[in-house]
Structures are given as C-alpha cells and as structure tokens.
Amino acid sequence: DGWLPVPLASASSGRPLCVAGVAALPARPSDAAMASSVDFKTYVDQACRAAEEFATIYYETIDKRRQVLTRLYLDKATLIWNGNAVSGQEALANFFEMLPSSEFQVTLFDCQPVHDQATLNQATVLVVTCGSVKFEGSKQHYFNQNFLLTAQTTNNNTVWKIASDCFRFQDPC
C-alpha cells in the first residue's frame, strides 16, 4: 500500500502519530475550535510533535533506507534540489538512487500548520529543517530543507505525505 510500517507514538499520550504514512498528527480541530487560542495552540503543538517525528523518520530513511524514501512522497510530489526540479515517484526514486550515501545531521527544525485558506481546506503542515550533510566522496555542506506535508485519508486512517520538498545547500560564500 506504499506506507512505511514504522509505528510511532506521541511521548505525551502514547497514541500513534501519522506523518507521511509513518507517524500521525491527530485530526485538525474544527473551525469553531480554531477560534479558541488555546485549541489553536494545542493544534500547533501537535503539528510540531508530528514534524519532529517526521524529521527523524525522513533523515534516518535517506541515510539508511533510501530505497523506500519515495513512500514518504505523494505520487505527484515535486522535489527542488539546489534549483533542479524532480517530479513523480519514478523520477524521485531515480534521483535518490543516484545520490551518494549520506550522513545528515539536523540541528534545527521548525513547523507550522498552513492556514486552510491557503490550501483550499487541505490540512497542510510546513516543516523547515537545517543542519549539515556529508555525502560520500565530498566535503560536509550546510543545508536548509522545506517540506509541505499534506494529510491523506484512506480507510479512515490519516497519514501525512510530502507534497513539496525544497533542498538547498547553505555553504558560506
């Protein structure tokens, strides 16, 4: 079915979280609930926990199980890698296969839910990471990576998949 079978749970509740088919964010609060700043803060906190789980899964997968990395992406997802666009599952698989082995170290990440009006009511979370990466045969580089994760519901199960991924080296001039 294309989902990675790696169960994760929230440290606070022990309930499963579903990010990109591997970890899960609880259902988004209703518009009425969003009106309450306490409920919105809870939603933001849940999004941040899910983003942290996602970042852990993504970078462990790209370093150690790259052959299954495309399972984290929507079928029509786009990756922009240092200005070069790669779209669709087959192209993504070919791209990731040609990358030398890697060691990613994420030093910072941030996230936020994207407002419904910007995404036509599609639950979406922006995840921003930065850190360093060493590809086999080359020097260490600093990087910045932005992901848009969207909720996908199948069989009453909501999972989060990458719709857009933008990677950029951030080496000093």
C-alpha positions, 0 to 999 in steps of 0.5 A: 500500500506504499506506507512505511510500517514504522509505528510511532507514538506521541511521548505525551499520550502514547497514541500513534502519530501519522506523518507521511504514512509513518507517524500521525498528527491527530485530526485538525480541530474544527473551525469553531475550535480554531477560534479558541487560542488555546485549541489553536495552540494545542493544534500547533503543538501537535503539528510540531510533535508530528514534524519532529517525528517526521524529521527523524523518520525522513533523515534516518530513511535517506541515510539508511533506507533510501530505497523506500524514501519515495513512500514518504512522497505523494505520487505527484510530489515535486522535489527542488534540489539546489534549483533542479526540479524532480517530479513523480515517484519514478523520477524521485526514486531515480534521483535518490538512487543516484545520490551518494550515501549520506550522513545528515545531521539536523540541528534545527527544525521548525513547523507550522500548520498552513492556514486552510485558506491557503490550501483550499481546506487541505490540512497542510503542515510546513516543516523547515529543517537545517543542519549539515550533510556529508555525502560520500566522496565530498566535503560536509555542506550546510543545508536548509530543507522545506517540506509541505506535508499534506494529510491523506485519508484512506480507510479512515486512517490519516497519514501525512505525505510530502507534497513539496520538498525544497533542498538547498545547500547553505555553504558560506560564500 
